[in-house]
Amino acid sequence: MSVEYPVFLKERDPRVQEVRVYFSTTRLQDNLEAVDVENEEYLAWDAWGNVLRLDVAPGRRDWLRLTPTKMADMEGLRRAIASYAEVVGGGAGEIEGLTPAEAIKHIEDSQEREEQEKRRKRRWYQFRRGV
C-alpha cells in the first residue's frame, strides 16, 4: 500500500484545528520538526482517508517516512476539516460534498478573501481619515 497524495496533517493538540495539505513528502518534511514527529504530535491521512504513520529515519537528508496503516478514517479526516472550517468561520455546510482537498482549498480561499476585504476596509478608513 502506498501513500496517495495529497497528505492532510493536523496537530493532535485539540486546541489547534488547522488541517494543512501537502502534495509532497519534501514539502511536508520542510514544515515539520523531527522531534515533533517522534513525539507523535500529528495526525495524518492520505487522499483516500487512510491513516498515515509518520516516522523519522535518523541520519538521512530525507528523514521523514510516511507509512500507510491498514486503518481508513475518511470520516475522521472530514470531521477534522469541518472543525477547521467552523473555527475560521467558513462553516462546515459550505464544504459538504467536496473532496478533502477541495474543502481545504475552499477554506483557504475564504480566508484569503476575508483578508483582502480587511485590507480594503483598512485602506478606505485610512483614506477617509487622511492618513
N, CA, C and O atoms as a MOPAC input file, in Angstrom:
PM7 MOZYME 1SCF
protein

 N      0.84700 1    -1.17700 1     0.00000 1
 C      0.00000 1     0.00000 1     0.00000 1
 C      0.88800 1     1.23400 1     0.00000 1
 O      1.81200 1     1.33200 1     0.80700 1
 N      0.61800 1     2.17800 1    -0.89900 1
 C      1.43400 1     3.38400 1    -0.98100 1
 C      0.61500 1     4.61100 1    -0.56600 1
 O     -0.61400 1     4.57100 1    -0.50500 1
 N      1.31400 1     5.66900 1    -0.29100 1
 C      0.68400 1     6.92300 1     0.10600 1
 C      0.11300 1     7.59800 1    -1.14000 1
 O      0.80100 1     7.75300 1    -2.14900 1
 N     -1.13400 1     7.99000 1    -1.05300 1
 C     -1.78800 1     8.72000 1    -2.13900 1
 C     -1.86700 1    10.19000 1    -1.74300 1
 O     -2.50800 1    10.54400 1    -0.75400 1
 N     -1.21500 1    11.03100 1    -2.51800 1
 C     -1.21600 1    12.47100 1    -2.23300 1
 C     -2.48500 1    13.11500 1    -2.76200 1
 O     -3.07200 1    12.65100 1    -3.74000 1
 N     -2.90000 1    14.19400 1    -2.10100 1
 C     -2.24300 1    14.95700 1    -1.05800 1
 C     -2.35400 1    14.29400 1     0.31200 1
 O     -3.19500 1    13.42700 1     0.54900 1
 N     -1.47100 1    14.74000 1     1.20000 1
 C     -1.47000 1    14.29400 1     2.59000 1
 C     -2.04900 1    15.42200 1     3.43100 1
 O     -1.72000 1    16.59200 1     3.23100 1
 N     -2.90200 1    15.06500 1     4.36100 1
 C     -3.53700 1    16.02600 1     5.26200 1
 C     -2.94500 1    15.84900 1     6.64700 1
 O     -2.79400 1    14.72500 1     7.12600 1
 N     -2.61300 1    16.95300 1     7.28500 1
 C     -1.93500 1    16.90300 1     8.57300 1
 C     -2.63700 1    17.81000 1     9.56600 1
 O     -2.98000 1    18.94900 1     9.25200 1
 N     -2.84800 1    17.28700 1    10.77600 1
 C     -3.43700 1    18.06000 1    11.87100 1
 C     -2.66100 1    17.76400 1    13.14100 1
 O     -2.28200 1    16.62200 1    13.39700 1
 N     -2.43000 1    18.79500 1    13.92900 1
 C     -1.79800 1    18.58000 1    15.22500 1
 C     -2.76700 1    17.84000 1    16.13200 1
 O     -3.97800 1    18.05000 1    16.06000 1
 N     -2.23100 1    16.97200 1    16.98900 1
 C     -3.07500 1    16.23800 1    17.93900 1
 C     -3.65800 1    17.14500 1    19.01500 1
 O     -4.68500 1    16.82200 1    19.61100 1
 N     -3.02100 1    18.25900 1    19.26100 1
 C     -3.48700 1    19.21800 1    20.26600 1
 C     -4.90400 1    19.66200 1    19.89900 1
 O     -5.10400 1    20.25700 1    18.84000 1
 N     -5.89100 1    19.38400 1    20.75700 1
 C     -7.27900 1    19.72400 1    20.41800 1
 C     -7.53200 1    21.22400 1    20.30900 1
 O     -8.55300 1    21.63700 1    19.75800 1
 N     -6.62700 1    22.03800 1    20.82100 1
 C     -6.79100 1    23.49100 1    20.70500 1
 C     -6.44300 1    23.99700 1    19.31300 1
 O     -6.80800 1    25.11300 1    18.94400 1
 N     -5.73400 1    23.17500 1    18.53700 1
 C     -5.32500 1    23.55900 1    17.17800 1
 C     -6.21100 1    22.81500 1    16.18700 1
 O     -6.18900 1    21.58600 1    16.12300 1
 N     -6.98900 1    23.56600 1    15.41900 1
 C     -7.93800 1    22.94700 1    14.49500 1
 C     -7.46000 1    22.94500 1    13.04700 1
 O     -8.06900 1    22.28600 1    12.20500 1
 N     -6.39400 1    23.66200 1    12.74200 1
 C     -5.94700 1    23.77900 1    11.35800 1
 C     -5.58600 1    22.42000 1    10.76700 1
 O     -4.89600 1    21.61800 1    11.39700 1
 N     -6.05600 1    22.17800 1     9.56500 1
 C     -5.67900 1    20.99800 1     8.79100 1
 C     -4.90500 1    21.51900 1     7.58600 1
 O     -5.41700 1    22.32100 1     6.80400 1
 N     -3.68200 1    21.06100 1     7.45000 1
 C     -2.84800 1    21.50600 1     6.33700 1
 C     -2.76400 1    20.41600 1     5.28600 1
 O     -2.88800 1    19.23200 1     5.59900 1
 N     -2.55400 1    20.81000 1     4.05300 1
 C     -2.48200 1    19.86100 1     2.94600 1
 C     -1.10400 1    19.96500 1     2.29400 1
 O     -0.57400 1    21.05800 1     2.09600 1
 N     -0.54400 1    18.81800 1     1.96900 1
 C      0.78400 1    18.74800 1     1.35400 1
 C      0.73000 1    17.81500 1     0.15600 1
 O      0.08600 1    16.76700 1     0.19000 1
 N      1.42000 1    18.22000 1    -0.90300 1
 C      1.42900 1    17.43700 1    -2.12900 1
 C      2.74000 1    16.68400 1    -2.34900 1
 O      2.92200 1    16.03000 1    -3.37600 1
 N      3.65100 1    16.78100 1    -1.37900 1
 C      4.89200 1    16.01400 1    -1.45900 1
 C      5.45800 1    15.80400 1    -0.05900 1
 O      5.21800 1    16.59500 1     0.85300 1
 N      6.20800 1    14.72700 1     0.08800 1
 C      6.85200 1    14.44600 1     1.36600 1
 C      7.91100 1    15.50000 1     1.66600 1
 O      8.11600 1    15.86100 1     2.82500 1
 N      8.57800 1    15.99000 1     0.63700 1
 C      9.61000 1    17.01000 1     0.82800 1
 C      9.01300 1    18.26700 1     1.43900 1
 O      9.56600 1    18.82300 1     2.38800 1
 N      7.89800 1    18.71200 1     0.90300 1
 C      7.23900 1    19.91000 1     1.42300 1
 C      6.76100 1    19.69100 1     2.85800 1
 O      6.88100 1    20.57900 1     3.70200 1
 N      6.23000 1    18.52500 1     3.12100 1
 C      5.77500 1    18.16900 1     4.46200 1
 C      6.95300 1    18.18900 1     5.42900 1
 O      6.86800 1    18.77400 1     6.50900 1
 N      8.03700 1    17.55600 1     5.04000 1
 C      9.23800 1    17.49700 1     5.88100 1
 C      9.77300 1    18.89500 1     6.17200 1
 O     10.23600 1    19.16800 1     7.27900 1
 N      9.71000 1    19.78200 1     5.17500 1
 C     10.20300 1    21.14700 1     5.36200 1
 C      9.41400 1    21.91900 1     6.41400 1
 O      9.90700 1    22.90900 1     6.95600 1
 N      8.18900 1    21.47300 1     6.70900 1
 C      7.33300 1    22.18800 1     7.64700 1
 C      7.20300 1    21.51000 1     9.00300 1
 O      6.44800 1    21.97600 1     9.85700 1
 N      7.92000 1    20.42800 1     9.20800 1
 C      7.84200 1    19.70000 1    10.47500 1
 C      9.19500 1    19.65700 1    11.15700 1
 O     10.23600 1    19.82800 1    10.52300 1
 N      9.16100 1    19.43000 1    12.44800 1
 C     10.37100 1    19.19000 1    13.23000 1
 C     10.42500 1    17.70000 1    13.55300 1
 O      9.41500 1    17.11000 1    13.93600 1
 N     11.58200 1    17.09900 1    13.40300 1
 C     11.73100 1    15.66200 1    13.66000 1
 C     11.29100 1    15.29500 1    15.07300 1
 O     10.66600 1    14.25400 1    15.27800 1
 N     11.61100 1    16.14200 1    16.04800 1
 C     11.24500 1    15.84300 1    17.43100 1
 C      9.73000 1    15.78100 1    17.59500 1
 O      9.22700 1    14.96700 1    18.37000 1
 N      9.00000 1    16.62700 1    16.88000 1
 C      7.53500 1    16.59500 1    16.95900 1
 C      6.97900 1    15.31900 1    16.33600 1
 O      5.99600 1    14.75900 1    16.82200 1
 N      7.60700 1    14.87000 1    15.27000 1
 C      7.18800 1    13.60600 1    14.64600 1
 C      7.46400 1    12.45000 1    15.60500 1
 O      6.62200 1    11.56900 1    15.77900 1
 N      8.63600 1    12.45400 1    16.22200 1
 C      8.98300 1    11.40500 1    17.18300 1
 C      8.02300 1    11.39200 1    18.37000 1
 O      7.71800 1    10.33000 1    18.91300 1
 N      7.54900 1    12.56600 1    18.77000 1
 C      6.61200 1    12.67100 1    19.89000 1
 C      5.16400 1    12.43200 1    19.46800 1
 O      4.24400 1    12.59700 1    20.26900 1
 N      4.96700 1    12.04500 1    18.22100 1
 C      3.63800 1    11.72100 1    17.67100 1
 C      2.64700 1    12.85700 1    17.88600 1
 O      1.53500 1    12.64100 1    18.36700 1
 N      3.06300 1    14.07000 1    17.52400 1
 C      2.22300 1    15.24200 1    17.73100 1
 C      1.25200 1    15.51800 1    16.58700 1
 O      0.51100 1    16.50000 1    16.62800 1
 N      1.24900 1    14.65900 1    15.56800 1
 C      0.40700 1    14.91500 1    14.39800 1
 C     -0.48200 1    13.72400 1    14.06500 1
 O     -0.14800 1    12.56800 1    14.32500 1
 N     -1.63200 1    14.05700 1    13.47700 1
 C     -2.49800 1    13.07400 1    12.83700 1
 C     -2.32400 1    13.30300 1    11.33900 1
 O     -2.23100 1    14.44600 1    10.89100 1
 N     -2.28000 1    12.22800 1    10.57000 1
 C     -2.09200 1    12.38000 1     9.12800 1
 C     -2.94700 1    11.37000 1     8.37200 1
 O     -3.14000 1    10.23400 1     8.80500 1
 N     -3.45300 1    11.82400 1     7.22500 1
 C     -4.25800 1    10.98700 1     6.33800 1
 C     -3.78000 1    11.20300 1     4.91700 1
 O     -3.23600 1    12.25900 1     4.59200 1
 N     -3.98200 1    10.20500 1     4.07000 1
 C     -3.70500 1    10.41100 1     2.65000 1
 C     -4.99700 1    10.81600 1     1.94400 1
 O     -6.02400 1    11.02600 1     2.59100 1
 N     -4.94400 1    10.92300 1     0.62700 1
 C     -6.09000 1    11.39200 1    -0.15700 1
 C     -7.32500 1    10.52600 1     0.00400 1
 O     -8.44400 1    11.01200 1    -0.16500 1
 N     -7.14600 1     9.24800 1     0.32800 1
 C     -8.27300 1     8.32400 1     0.47800 1
 C     -8.73300 1     8.17100 1     1.91800 1
 O     -9.60000 1     7.35000 1     2.22000 1
 N     -8.14000 1     8.97600 1     2.81300 1
 C     -8.53600 1     8.90400 1     4.21500 1
 C     -7.81300 1     7.82700 1     4.99400 1
 O     -8.15900 1     7.55100 1     6.14300 1
 N     -6.81000 1     7.21300 1     4.37900 1
 C     -6.02200 1     6.21700 1     5.10000 1
 C     -5.14900 1     6.92000 1     6.13100 1
 O     -4.48200 1     7.90800 1     5.82500 1
 N     -5.15800 1     6.40600 1     7.34500 1
 C     -4.33100 1     6.97300 1     8.40700 1
 C     -2.86700 1     6.65600 1     8.09300 1
 O     -2.52200 1     5.53500 1     7.71700 1
 N     -2.02200 1     7.67000 1     8.25600 1
 C     -0.59100 1     7.50500 1     7.98200 1
 C      0.19100 1     7.54100 1     9.28300 1
 O     -0.13000 1     8.29500 1    10.20100 1
 N      1.21900 1     6.71600 1     9.34400 1
 C      2.16000 1     6.76400 1    10.45400 1
 C      3.35500 1     7.58500 1     9.99300 1
 O      3.90600 1     7.33000 1     8.92200 1
 N      3.75700 1     8.56100 1    10.78600 1
 C      4.91600 1     9.38600 1    10.48200 1
 C      6.07500 1     8.90500 1    11.33700 1
 O      5.94800 1     8.75900 1    12.55300 1
 N      7.20500 1     8.66200 1    10.69000 1
 C      8.40400 1     8.20100 1    11.38400 1
 C      9.60300 1     9.02400 1    10.93900 1
 O      9.59000 1     9.67500 1     9.89400 1
 N     10.64100 1     8.97200 1    11.77200 1
 C     11.89500 1     9.64600 1    11.47500 1
 C     12.94200 1     8.60600 1    11.11900 1
 O     13.13600 1     7.63100 1    11.84400 1
 N     13.61300 1     8.82300 1     9.99600 1
 C     14.74500 1     7.98700 1     9.59400 1
 C     16.00000 1     8.78800 1     9.91600 1
 O     16.41600 1     9.62900 1     9.11900 1
 N     16.61000 1     8.53900 1    11.07600 1
 C     17.73500 1     9.37300 1    11.52200 1
 C     18.93100 1     9.29400 1    10.56800 1
 O     19.19700 1     8.27400 1     9.93200 1
 N     19.63200 1    10.42300 1    10.50500 1
 C     20.86100 1    10.47400 1     9.72900 1
 C     20.65500 1    10.59500 1     8.22800 1
 O     21.61100 1    10.49100 1     7.46000 1
 N     19.44500 1    10.80900 1     7.81200 1
 C     19.17600 1    10.93700 1     6.37800 1
 C     18.67800 1    12.34600 1     6.06700 1
 O     18.00900 1    12.97900 1     6.88400 1
 N     19.01500 1    12.81700 1     4.88400 1
 C     18.52700 1    14.12700 1     4.45100 1
 C     17.00500 1    14.09200 1     4.33000 1
 O     16.32000 1    15.00900 1     4.78300 1
 N     16.48600 1    13.04200 1     3.72200 1
 C     15.04000 1    12.82700 1     3.63400 1
 C     14.62200 1    11.97800 1     4.82800 1
 O     14.42800 1    10.76800 1     4.71000 1
 N     14.48600 1    12.63000 1     5.97800 1
 C     14.30000 1    11.91800 1     7.23900 1
 C     12.85900 1    11.49500 1     7.51800 1
 O     12.62400 1    10.63100 1     8.36200 1
 N     11.90400 1    12.08700 1     6.82600 1
 C     10.50500 1    11.79500 1     7.12000 1
 C     10.02000 1    10.59800 1     6.30500 1
 O     10.16600 1    10.55300 1     5.08400 1
 N      9.43800 1     9.63100 1     7.01400 1
 C      8.82900 1     8.47500 1     6.34800 1
 C      7.33800 1     8.47700 1     6.63100 1
 O      6.90500 1     8.66700 1     7.76800 1
 N      6.55900 1     8.26100 1     5.57900 1
 C      5.10800 1     8.14500 1     5.70900 1
 C      4.73900 1     6.71200 1     5.39200 1
 O      5.07800 1     6.19400 1     4.32800 1
 N      4.04700 1     6.07300 1     6.31500 1
 C      3.65000 1     4.68000 1     6.12300 1
 C      2.14300 1     4.56600 1     6.28900 1
 O      1.61300 1     4.88100 1     7.35500 1
 N      1.44300 1     4.11800 1     5.24500 1
 C      0.00700 1     3.92000 1     5.39900 1
 C     -0.26600 1     2.78300 1     6.38100 1
 O      0.39000 1     1.74200 1     6.34500 1
 N     -1.23000 1     2.99800 1     7.24500 1
 C     -1.66100 1     1.92200 1     8.12800 1
 C     -2.80000 1     1.19700 1     7.41400 1
 O     -3.20900 1     1.60700 1     6.32800 1
 N     -3.29200 1     0.16900 1     7.98700 1
 C     -4.41100 1    -0.54600 1     7.38000 1
 C     -5.75300 1     0.05100 1     7.80700 1
 O     -6.81500 1    -0.49500 1     7.50900 1
 N     -5.68100 1     1.18000 1     8.51000 1
 C     -6.89700 1     1.79700 1     9.02200 1
 C     -7.30800 1     2.97900 1     8.13500 1
 O     -6.53700 1     3.92300 1     7.96000 1
 N     -8.49400 1     2.92500 1     7.58900 1
 C     -9.04900 1     4.04500 1     6.83200 1
 C     -9.94400 1     4.84300 1     7.77400 1
 O    -10.71300 1     4.27300 1     8.54800 1
 N     -9.83800 1     6.16800 1     7.69800 1
 C    -10.63700 1     7.01800 1     8.57300 1
 C    -11.03400 1     8.29900 1     7.83600 1
 O    -10.72700 1     9.40400 1     8.28500 1
 N    -11.71200 1     8.14000 1     6.71600 1
 C    -12.16500 1     9.30500 1     5.95400 1
 C    -13.10300 1    10.15800 1     6.80400 1
 O    -13.09400 1    11.38500 1     6.70800 1
 N    -13.90600 1     9.50800 1     7.62800 1
 C    -14.81900 1    10.26300 1     8.48800 1
 C    -14.04900 1    11.13300 1     9.47800 1
 O    -14.44200 1    12.27000 1     9.73500 1
 N    -12.96300 1    10.61400 1    10.03300 1
 C    -12.12800 1    11.40000 1    10.94600 1
 C    -11.49800 1    12.58600 1    10.23500 1
 O    -11.42000 1    13.68100 1    10.79200 1
 N    -11.04900 1    12.37100 1     9.00700 1
 C    -10.48600 1    13.46400 1     8.21000 1
 C    -11.55800 1    14.51500 1     7.93600 1
 O    -11.31000 1    15.71200 1     8.07900 1
 N    -12.73200 1    14.07200 1     7.54700 1
 C    -13.82700 1    15.02700 1     7.26400 1
 C    -14.21700 1    15.81600 1     8.51900 1
 O    -14.48900 1    17.01400 1     8.43900 1
 N    -14.24500 1    15.14300 1     9.67700 1
 C    -14.55400 1    15.84400 1    10.93000 1
 C    -13.49000 1    16.89300 1    11.24200 1
 O    -13.81300 1    18.00700 1    11.65500 1
 N    -12.22400 1    16.53700 1    11.04400 1
 C    -11.13000 1    17.48200 1    11.30500 1
 C    -11.25600 1    18.70800 1    10.40100 1
 O    -11.06700 1    19.83700 1    10.85400 1
 N    -11.57200 1    18.48600 1     9.12900 1
 C    -11.71200 1    19.60000 1     8.18700 1
 C    -12.94100 1    20.43600 1     8.53900 1
 O    -12.89200 1    21.66400 1     8.46200 1
 N    -14.03500 1    19.79100 1     8.92100 1
 C    -15.24700 1    20.52400 1     9.30700 1
 C    -14.98200 1    21.38500 1    10.53900 1
 O    -15.45000 1    22.52200 1    10.60800 1
 N    -14.24300 1    20.86300 1    11.50500 1
 C    -13.89700 1    21.64300 1    12.70200 1
 C    -13.04700 1    22.84600 1    12.32700 1
 O    -13.24100 1    23.94600 1    12.84400 1
 N    -12.11300 1    22.62400 1    11.42900 1
 C    -11.25700 1    23.70800 1    10.94000 1
 C    -12.11300 1    24.78200 1    10.26500 1
 O    -11.91700 1    25.97400 1    10.50400 1
 N    -13.05600 1    24.36300 1     9.42700 1
 C    -13.93200 1    25.31400 1     8.73900 1
 C    -14.74400 1    26.12700 1     9.74700 1
 O    -14.91900 1    27.33200 1     9.57300 1
 N    -15.23500 1    25.47900 1    10.79300 1
 C    -16.01900 1    26.17700 1    11.81800 1
 C    -15.18200 1    27.22400 1    12.53400 1
 O    -15.65200 1    28.33300 1    12.78900 1
 N    -13.94600 1    26.87400 1    12.85700 1
 C    -13.06800 1    27.78100 1    13.59800 1
 C    -12.73300 1    29.02100 1    12.78300 1
 O    -12.69300 1    30.12500 1    13.32800 1
 N    -12.49300 1    28.85800 1    11.49500 1
 C    -12.11800 1    30.01600 1    10.67300 1
 C    -13.33400 1    30.75500 1    10.13900 1
 O    -13.19100 1    31.74700 1     9.42400 1
 N    -14.52300 1    30.28500 1    10.47600 1
 C    -15.73200 1    30.99700 1    10.12000 1
 C    -16.34000 1    30.61800 1     8.78900 1
 O    -17.28800 1    31.25900 1     8.33600 1
 N    -15.81000 1    29.59000 1     8.15600 1
 C    -16.34700 1    29.19200 1     6.85900 1
 C    -17.61700 1    28.38400 1     6.96700 1
 O    -18.45000 1    28.40400 1     6.06100 1
 N    -17.77200 1    27.68000 1     8.05800 1
 C    -18.94900 1    26.83800 1     8.22800 1
 C    -18.78900 1    25.51400 1     7.52000 1
 O    -18.39500 1    25.45700 1     6.35600 1
 N    -19.09700 1    24.45400 1     8.23400 1
 C    -18.94200 1    23.11200 1     7.68700 1
 C    -19.90800 1    22.85700 1     6.53600 1
 O    -19.61600 1    22.05100 1     5.65300 1
 N    -21.05400 1    23.53400 1     6.53600 1
 C    -22.03900 1    23.32900 1     5.48600 1
 C    -21.52900 1    23.71100 1     4.10700 1
 O    -21.93200 1    23.12300 1     3.10300 1
 N    -20.63800 1    24.70100 1     4.06100 1
 C    -20.09700 1    25.16000 1     2.78600 1
 C    -19.17400 1    24.14600 1     2.12500 1
 O    -18.96600 1    24.20100 1     0.91300 1
 N    -18.62200 1    23.23000 1     2.89600 1
 C    -17.67200 1    22.27400 1     2.32400 1
 C    -18.26500 1    20.88400 1     2.15100 1
 O    -17.59700 1    19.96700 1     1.67300 1
 N    -19.51600 1    20.73900 1     2.54000 1
 C    -20.17300 1    19.44400 1     2.41900 1
 C    -20.20600 1    19.01000 1     0.94800 1
 O    -20.55800 1    19.79900 1     0.07100 1
 N    -19.84200 1    17.77300 1     0.69100 1
 C    -19.85100 1    17.24100 1    -0.66400 1
 C    -18.55500 1    17.45200 1    -1.42600 1
 O    -18.38500 1    16.90900 1    -2.51800 1
 N    -17.63600 1    18.23300 1    -0.86700 1
 C    -16.34400 1    18.45200 1    -1.51700 1
 C    -15.36200 1    17.36500 1    -1.09600 1
 O    -15.49800 1    16.77900 1    -0.02200 1
 N    -14.38600 1    17.10300 1    -1.93600 1
 C    -13.31200 1    16.19300 1    -1.52600 1
 C    -12.51300 1    16.90600 1    -0.43800 1
 O    -12.60600 1    18.12900 1    -0.32500 1
 N    -11.73500 1    16.18600 1     0.36300 1
 C    -10.92600 1    16.86400 1     1.38000 1
 C    -10.02400 1    17.95800 1     0.79500 1
 O     -9.90700 1    19.03600 1     1.37900 1
 N     -9.39300 1    17.69500 1    -0.34000 1
 C     -8.51600 1    18.70400 1    -0.94700 1
 C     -9.31500 1    19.92600 1    -1.39500 1
 O     -8.86900 1    21.05900 1    -1.21300 1
 N    -10.48500 1    19.70300 1    -1.97500 1
 C    -11.33700 1    20.82000 1    -2.38600 1
 C    -11.81100 1    21.61200 1    -1.16900 1
 O    -11.89600 1    22.83900 1    -1.22200 1
 N    -12.11700 1    20.92200 1    -0.08500 1
 C    -12.58500 1    21.59100 1     1.13300 1
 C    -11.50000 1    22.49300 1     1.70900 1
 O    -11.77700 1    23.63000 1     2.09100 1
 N    -10.27700 1    21.99900 1     1.77500 1
 C     -9.17000 1    22.80900 1     2.28800 1
 C     -8.95200 1    24.01600 1     1.38700 1
 O     -8.74900 1    25.12500 1     1.88100 1
 N     -8.99200 1    23.81700 1     0.08200 1
 C     -8.82900 1    24.91800 1    -0.88100 1
 C     -9.92800 1    25.95500 1    -0.66600 1
 O     -9.65800 1    27.15600 1    -0.68400 1
 N    -11.15600 1    25.50500 1    -0.46300 1
 C    -12.27300 1    26.41500 1    -0.22200 1
 C    -12.04300 1    27.23500 1     1.05800 1
 O    -12.27600 1    28.44400 1     1.07800 1
 N    -11.59200 1    26.57400 1     2.10500 1
 C    -11.31900 1    27.26200 1     3.37400 1
 C    -10.21600 1    28.29900 1     3.18400 1
 O    -10.35200 1    29.43900 1     3.62700 1
 N     -9.12600 1    27.90700 1     2.52500 1
 C     -8.00900 1    28.83100 1     2.30500 1
 C     -8.42300 1    30.00900 1     1.43800 1
 O     -8.03200 1    31.14600 1     1.70100 1
 N     -9.21900 1    29.73800 1     0.39400 1
 C     -9.70000 1    30.82200 1    -0.47300 1
 C    -10.59700 1    31.77300 1     0.30900 1
 O    -10.51500 1    32.98800 1     0.13000 1
 N    -11.45400 1    31.23500 1     1.17600 1
 C    -12.33300 1    32.06800 1     2.00300 1
 C    -11.51700 1    32.95200 1     2.93600 1
 O    -11.82400 1    34.13100 1     3.10900 1
 N    -10.48000 1    32.38100 1     3.53400 1
 C     -9.62100 1    33.16200 1     4.42000 1
 C     -8.93300 1    34.28500 1     3.64700 1
 O     -8.83100 1    35.40900 1     4.13800 1
 N     -8.46700 1    33.98200 1     2.45300 1
 C     -7.79600 1    34.99200 1     1.63300 1
 C     -8.76100 1    36.11600 1     1.25900 1
 O     -8.39300 1    37.29000 1     1.30300 1
 N     -9.99500 1    35.76100 1     0.89100 1
 C    -10.99000 1    36.79200 1     0.56300 1
 C    -11.26800 1    37.68300 1     1.78300 1
 O    -11.40100 1    38.89900 1     1.64700 1
 N    -11.35500 1    37.07600 1     2.96800 1
 C    -11.58200 1    37.85600 1     4.18500 1
 C    -10.42500 1    38.81200 1     4.44500 1
 O    -10.63800 1    39.96900 1     4.80600 1
 N     -9.21000 1    38.32800 1     4.26300 1
 C     -8.02900 1    39.17600 1     4.46600 1
 C     -8.00500 1    40.32800 1     3.46700 1
 O     -7.67600 1    41.45700 1     3.83100 1
 N     -8.34900 1    40.05100 1     2.21700 1
 C     -8.38600 1    41.10600 1     1.21300 1
 C     -9.43500 1    42.16100 1     1.57200 1
 O     -9.19800 1    43.35800 1     1.40900 1
 N    -10.58500 1    41.71600 1     2.05700 1
 C    -11.64000 1    42.63600 1     2.45500 1
 C    -11.19600 1    43.49800 1     3.64200 1
 O    -11.48500 1    44.69400 1     3.67800 1
 N    -10.50500 1    42.90500 1     4.60200 1
 C     -9.99400 1    43.66700 1     5.74600 1
 C     -8.99400 1    44.72000 1     5.28800 1
 O     -9.02900 1    45.86200 1     5.74600 1
 N     -8.08900 1    44.32200 1     4.36500 1
 C     -7.10300 1    45.28000 1     3.84900 1
 C     -7.79800 1    46.41800 1     3.10400 1
 O     -7.41600 1    47.58000 1     3.24200 1
 N     -8.81400 1    46.08300 1     2.31700 1
 C     -9.56000 1    47.09500 1     1.56900 1
 C    -10.22700 1    48.08400 1     2.52600 1
 O    -10.16400 1    49.29600 1     2.31800 1
 N    -10.86600 1    47.55900 1     3.57400 1
 C    -11.52700 1    48.42500 1     4.55100 1
 C    -10.51800 1    49.29700 1     5.29800 1
 O    -10.76600 1    50.47500 1     5.55200 1
 N     -9.37700 1    48.69900 1     5.64400 1
 C     -8.34500 1    49.45000 1     6.35100 1
 C     -7.85300 1    50.61800 1     5.48100 1
 O     -7.68400 1    51.73300 1     5.97500 1
 N     -7.62700 1    50.35700 1     4.18900 1
 C     -7.19600 1    51.42800 1     3.27900 1
 C     -8.27500 1    52.50300 1     3.16100 1
 O     -7.96700 1    53.69400 1     3.13200 1
 N     -9.53800 1    52.08200 1     3.09300 1
 C    -10.64300 1    53.02800 1     2.97800 1
 C    -10.69900 1    53.93300 1     4.21000 1
 O    -10.82600 1    55.15000 1     4.08100 1
 N    -10.60500 1    53.34000 1     5.40200 1
 C    -10.65500 1    54.13900 1     6.62400 1
 C     -9.46000 1    55.07800 1     6.72300 1
 O     -9.59800 1    56.20900 1     7.18900 1
 N     -8.28700 1    54.61900 1     6.28900 1
 C     -7.10500 1    55.48100 1     6.29800 1
 C     -7.28900 1    56.64800 1     5.32400 1
 O     -6.91700 1    57.78300 1     5.62000 1
 N     -7.85900 1    56.35400 1     4.17700 1
 C     -8.12400 1    57.39300 1     3.18800 1
 C     -9.10000 1    58.42500 1     3.74900 1
 O     -8.90300 1    59.63000 1     3.59700 1
 N    -10.16300 1    57.92700 1     4.40500 1
 C    -11.19800 1    58.80500 1     4.95700 1
 C    -10.62100 1    59.68700 1     6.07500 1
 O    -11.03800 1    60.83300 1     6.24100 1
 N     -9.68300 1    59.15900 1     6.82200 1
 C     -9.08500 1    59.93100 1     7.92100 1
 C     -7.94800 1    60.80500 1     7.42700 1
 O     -7.43400 1    61.63500 1     8.17700 1
 N     -7.54600 1    60.63100 1     6.17200 1
 C     -6.45700 1    61.43400 1     5.61700 1
 C     -5.07900 1    60.97400 1     6.01900 1
 O     -4.13300 1    61.76100 1     6.03800 1
 N     -4.96100 1    59.69900 1     6.34300 1
 C     -3.66500 1    59.14700 1     6.76200 1
 C     -2.80800 1    58.86800 1     5.56700 1
 O     -1.67800 1    58.40000 1     5.71300 1

